[in-house]
């Protein structure tokens, strides 16, 4: 009897000593109150590989079962350049800032197509992936961000086409080309600003997903894509550059073509756009936990 008591006490001390050495396991609890922007960005960083996986999925879906494959990414800008060059460059004789018109219009179409792609597809990204959202948890911001990377692949192809035209017309870039990635990033941020707001709103009100594409398609006519800002009176320039894409497109032309000087007017719409981008992240983090229940 005494031996059994001593034996049990020895096992008890051994287990107690073993439990003291055991380290506590860190746990992450996700609930509806965890809607801070910092927590959302932290979770987004932890799931950064998921952004790449969704991007690869979108690329595979986009070009699967097509005869031309990636060539479709070249057909769209080439067709646009031919149409705009013939109508505005030949028939209407719209001037440029001194650059050949095909290069001038392509440096406007490439960022515009990239911007409109992000807005169109990131805005409906939650609706398209609702079957995944209902089953597993992951930061929903992954979905619109993956659309920006998918569009970046096409934009890279269009940039290659711009380089070919620059070589053909003998346009030599200067040191300003080093600022080109900055304006590409601003193009993505500009599209995500609208896309994130749109995706956070369409999960409750589907009307937005029908209205915004029409507005984006119309706004190309008030953006200097196929016409220079020189044809607009100076006193109305503040209205033109209130559109952030106007300043971004002019900045891209400044980087690649170098025919005009950089103007602080370009920042008229870019700076408010950056503020709205931060606001979109705050709003998305606020409603993210409710999306899975209502999407």
C-alpha positions as CSV (number, residue, x, y, z in Angstrom):
1,X,0.0,0.0,0.0
2,X,2.8,2.4,1.0
3,X,4.7,1.5,-2.1
4,X,1.7,2.3,-4.4
5,X,1.3,5.7,-2.8
6,X,5.0,6.5,-3.2
7,X,4.9,5.3,-6.8
8,X,1.8,7.4,-7.6
9,X,3.5,10.5,-6.0
10,X,6.6,10.0,-8.1
11,X,4.5,9.9,-11.3
12,X,2.5,13.0,-10.2
13,X,5.7,15.0,-9.6
14,X,7.1,13.8,-13.0
15,X,3.9,14.9,-14.8
16,X,3.9,18.2,-13.0
17,X,7.5,18.8,-13.9
18,X,6.7,17.8,-17.5
19,X,3.8,20.2,-17.7
20,X,5.9,23.1,-16.4
21,X,8.3,22.7,-19.3
22,X,5.6,22.5,-21.9
23,X,5.4,25.8,-23.8
24,X,2.0,27.4,-24.4
25,X,0.6,27.0,-27.9
26,X,-0.1,30.4,-29.7
27,X,-3.7,30.6,-31.0
28,X,-5.3,33.0,-33.4
29,X,-8.9,33.6,-32.7
30,X,-10.9,35.2,-35.6
31,X,-14.2,36.8,-34.8
32,X,-16.5,39.5,-36.0
33,X,-14.7,42.1,-33.7
34,X,-11.3,41.6,-35.4
35,X,-12.0,44.1,-38.1
36,X,-9.0,46.4,-37.7
37,X,-7.0,47.3,-40.7
38,X,-3.7,46.2,-39.1
39,X,-5.1,42.7,-38.4
40,X,-6.4,42.5,-42.0
41,X,-3.0,43.5,-43.5
42,X,-1.3,41.0,-41.1
43,X,-3.5,38.2,-42.3
44,X,-3.0,39.3,-45.9
45,X,0.8,39.0,-45.5
46,X,0.4,35.5,-44.0
47,X,-1.7,34.4,-47.0
48,X,0.5,36.1,-49.6
49,X,1.1,32.9,-51.5
50,X,-2.7,32.6,-51.9
51,X,-2.6,35.7,-54.1
52,X,-0.2,34.1,-56.4
53,X,-2.3,30.9,-56.5
54,X,-5.5,32.8,-57.4
55,X,-3.5,34.7,-60.1
56,X,-2.3,31.5,-61.7
57,X,-5.8,30.2,-61.6
58,X,-7.2,33.3,-63.3
59,X,-4.5,33.1,-66.0
60,X,-5.2,29.5,-66.7
61,X,-8.9,30.0,-66.9
62,X,-8.5,33.1,-69.2
63,X,-6.3,31.3,-71.8
64,X,-7.5,27.7,-71.5
65,X,-9.2,26.2,-74.6
66,X,-8.2,29.1,-76.8
67,X,-6.4,28.7,-80.1
68,X,-4.4,32.0,-79.9
69,X,-3.7,31.9,-76.1
70,X,-1.6,34.8,-75.0
71,X,-1.9,36.4,-78.5
72,X,-5.3,37.7,-77.4
73,X,-3.5,40.1,-75.1
74,X,-1.8,41.6,-78.2
75,X,-4.9,41.7,-80.3
76,X,-6.7,44.1,-78.0
77,X,-4.1,46.9,-77.9
78,X,-3.2,46.4,-81.6
79,X,-6.8,46.7,-82.7
80,X,-7.3,49.7,-80.5
81,X,-4.2,51.4,-81.9
82,X,-5.3,50.8,-85.5
83,X,-8.8,52.1,-84.9
84,X,-7.8,55.2,-82.9
85,X,-4.9,56.0,-85.3
86,X,-7.1,55.9,-88.3
87,X,-10.0,57.8,-86.8
88,X,-8.2,60.4,-84.7
89,X,-4.8,60.4,-86.3
90,X,-5.8,60.3,-90.0
91,X,-9.4,61.4,-90.4
92,X,-9.7,64.0,-87.6
93,X,-6.0,64.9,-87.7
94,X,-5.7,65.1,-83.9
95,X,-2.2,66.2,-82.9
96,X,0.1,64.9,-80.3
97,X,2.9,66.3,-78.1
98,X,5.4,65.6,-80.9
99,X,5.4,61.8,-80.7
100,X,4.3,59.4,-83.4
101,X,0.5,58.9,-83.0
102,X,0.6,55.0,-82.6
103,X,3.1,55.3,-79.7
104,X,1.1,58.2,-78.2
105,X,-2.2,56.3,-78.2
106,X,-0.7,53.0,-77.0
107,X,0.9,54.7,-74.0
108,X,-2.6,55.9,-73.2
109,X,-4.4,52.7,-74.0
110,X,-2.1,50.3,-72.1
111,X,-2.6,51.9,-68.6
112,X,-6.2,52.5,-69.4
113,X,-6.9,48.8,-70.3
114,X,-5.0,47.8,-67.1
115,X,-7.0,50.2,-65.0
116,X,-10.3,49.1,-66.4
117,X,-9.4,45.4,-66.1
118,X,-8.7,45.8,-62.4
119,X,-11.9,47.7,-61.8
120,X,-14.1,45.3,-63.8
121,X,-12.8,42.1,-62.4
122,X,-11.8,43.0,-58.8
123,X,-15.2,44.6,-58.4
124,X,-17.0,41.2,-59.0
125,X,-14.2,39.1,-57.5
126,X,-16.2,38.3,-54.3
127,X,-19.3,37.3,-56.3
128,X,-17.3,35.1,-58.6
129,X,-15.6,33.3,-55.7
130,X,-18.6,33.0,-53.3
131,X,-18.5,29.2,-53.4
132,X,-15.0,29.4,-51.9
133,X,-15.8,32.1,-49.4
134,X,-18.6,30.1,-47.9
135,X,-16.3,27.0,-47.3
136,X,-13.0,28.3,-46.0
137,X,-11.5,31.3,-44.3
138,X,-9.0,33.5,-46.0
139,X,-8.5,37.3,-46.2
140,X,-11.0,38.4,-48.8
141,X,-8.7,41.2,-49.9
142,X,-6.7,38.4,-51.6
143,X,-9.3,38.3,-54.4
144,X,-9.1,41.9,-55.8
145,X,-5.4,41.9,-55.3
146,X,-5.0,38.8,-57.4
147,X,-6.9,40.5,-60.2
148,X,-4.3,43.3,-60.3
149,X,-1.5,40.8,-60.8
150,X,-3.5,39.0,-63.5
151,X,-3.9,42.3,-65.3
152,X,-0.2,43.1,-64.8
153,X,0.7,40.1,-67.1
154,X,-1.3,41.6,-69.9
155,X,0.2,45.1,-69.2
156,X,3.7,43.6,-69.4
157,X,2.9,42.3,-72.9
158,X,1.6,45.8,-73.9
159,X,4.7,47.4,-72.5
160,X,6.7,45.1,-74.7
161,X,4.6,46.3,-77.7
162,X,5.4,49.9,-76.7
163,X,9.1,49.1,-76.7
164,X,8.8,47.6,-80.2
165,X,7.1,50.7,-81.5
166,X,9.7,52.9,-79.8
167,X,12.5,51.0,-81.6
168,X,10.6,51.2,-84.9
169,X,10.1,55.0,-84.7
170,X,13.5,55.6,-83.2
171,X,12.3,57.0,-79.9
172,X,15.1,56.8,-77.4
173,X,14.1,56.9,-73.7
174,X,16.0,59.0,-71.2
175,X,16.7,58.7,-67.5
176,X,12.9,59.4,-66.9
177,X,12.2,55.8,-67.7
178,X,13.4,54.9,-64.2
179,X,10.1,56.4,-62.9
180,X,8.0,54.1,-65.1
181,X,7.4,51.5,-62.4
182,X,6.1,54.2,-60.0
183,X,3.3,55.1,-62.5
184,X,2.5,51.5,-63.2
185,X,2.0,51.0,-59.4
186,X,-0.2,54.1,-59.3
187,X,-2.3,52.6,-62.1
188,X,-2.8,49.5,-60.1
189,X,-3.7,51.5,-57.0
190,X,-6.1,53.6,-58.9
191,X,-7.9,50.5,-60.2
192,X,-7.9,48.8,-56.8
193,X,-9.3,52.0,-55.2
194,X,-12.5,51.6,-57.2
195,X,-12.3,47.8,-57.3
196,X,-12.1,47.3,-53.5
197,X,-14.9,49.8,-52.8
198,X,-16.9,48.1,-55.5
199,X,-16.3,44.6,-54.2
200,X,-17.2,45.6,-50.7
201,X,-20.5,47.1,-51.9
202,X,-21.6,44.6,-54.5
203,X,-21.9,41.7,-52.0
204,X,-25.0,43.5,-50.7
205,X,-26.1,45.7,-53.6
206,X,-25.6,44.0,-56.9
207,X,-26.6,47.2,-58.8
208,X,-23.1,48.6,-58.5
209,X,-21.6,45.8,-60.6
210,X,-23.8,46.9,-63.5
211,X,-23.4,50.7,-63.1
212,X,-19.7,51.0,-62.6
213,X,-18.6,49.4,-65.9
214,X,-20.7,51.8,-67.9
215,X,-19.1,54.7,-66.0
216,X,-15.6,53.4,-66.6
217,X,-16.3,52.9,-70.3
218,X,-17.6,56.4,-70.7
219,X,-14.8,58.0,-68.8
220,X,-12.3,57.1,-71.5
221,X,-13.6,60.0,-73.5
222,X,-12.7,62.5,-70.7
223,X,-9.2,61.0,-70.2
224,X,-6.3,62.0,-72.5
225,X,-6.0,58.5,-73.9
226,X,-6.2,59.3,-77.6
227,X,-5.9,63.1,-77.5
228,X,-3.3,65.5,-75.9
229,X,-4.2,67.9,-73.1
230,X,-2.8,70.7,-75.3
231,X,-6.2,70.9,-77.2
232,X,-7.9,71.7,-73.9
233,X,-7.9,75.3,-72.7
234,X,-5.5,75.9,-69.8
235,X,-8.3,77.1,-67.5
236,X,-10.0,73.7,-67.7
237,X,-7.0,71.6,-67.0
238,X,-7.9,71.2,-63.3
239,X,-11.1,69.4,-64.4
240,X,-9.1,67.0,-66.6
241,X,-6.5,66.2,-64.0
242,X,-9.2,65.7,-61.3
243,X,-9.4,62.3,-63.0
244,X,-6.4,60.4,-61.5
245,X,-5.8,58.4,-64.7
246,X,-5.2,61.6,-66.6
247,X,-2.2,62.4,-64.5
248,X,-1.0,58.8,-64.5
249,X,-1.2,58.5,-68.3
250,X,0.6,61.9,-68.8
251,X,3.2,60.7,-66.3
252,X,3.8,57.5,-68.3
253,X,4.2,59.5,-71.5
254,X,6.6,61.7,-69.6
255,X,8.6,58.6,-68.6
256,X,8.7,56.9,-72.0
257,X,8.4,59.7,-74.6
258,X,9.9,62.7,-72.7
259,X,8.2,65.2,-75.0
260,X,6.6,67.2,-72.2
261,X,7.9,68.3,-68.8
262,X,6.4,66.8,-65.6
263,X,3.7,69.0,-64.1
264,X,2.4,69.2,-60.6
265,X,-1.1,69.3,-62.1
266,X,-0.7,65.5,-62.5
267,X,-1.0,65.2,-58.7
268,X,-4.4,66.9,-58.6
269,X,-6.3,63.6,-58.9
270,X,-3.5,61.2,-57.8
271,X,-3.2,62.5,-54.2
272,X,-7.0,62.3,-53.4
273,X,-6.9,58.8,-55.1
274,X,-4.3,57.6,-52.6
275,X,-6.5,58.9,-49.7
276,X,-9.5,57.0,-51.1
277,X,-7.3,53.9,-51.5
278,X,-6.5,53.9,-47.7
279,X,-10.2,54.6,-47.1
280,X,-11.2,51.5,-49.2
281,X,-8.9,49.3,-47.1
282,X,-10.5,50.6,-43.9
283,X,-14.0,50.0,-45.2
284,X,-13.1,46.5,-46.6
285,X,-11.6,45.4,-43.2
286,X,-14.8,46.6,-41.5
287,X,-17.2,44.6,-43.6
288,X,-15.0,41.6,-44.4
289,X,-16.3,39.4,-41.6
290,X,-19.8,39.9,-42.8
291,X,-19.1,39.0,-46.4
292,X,-19.2,35.2,-45.9
293,X,-22.7,35.4,-44.4
294,X,-24.2,37.6,-47.1
295,X,-22.3,37.0,-50.3
